[in-house]
C-alpha cells in the first residue's frame, strides 16, 4: 500500500525480473475499488524455486526502495 505498481514493476524490470503491471482486463472493477493497478506474476511448470525466491527478494528490495 502506498506504492504504485508501475514503480515496483519498473524496478523489478531493471533487476531482470519480468512481471506484468496494469489492470489485466479488469479496469471497471479496479476503478470501482479505486485500485490504480496491480502486479501479476505468471508461473509455469518450468519455473524453478530459485526463480520464485529471486522474484520475492526483488519485490522486497523494490518495496524498501520505494517506501
ABEGO torsion letter per residue (X at the ends): XGBBAAAAAAAAAAAGBBBBBEAGGAAAAAAAAGBAEBBBBBBBAABBAAAAAAAAAAAAAAAAAAX
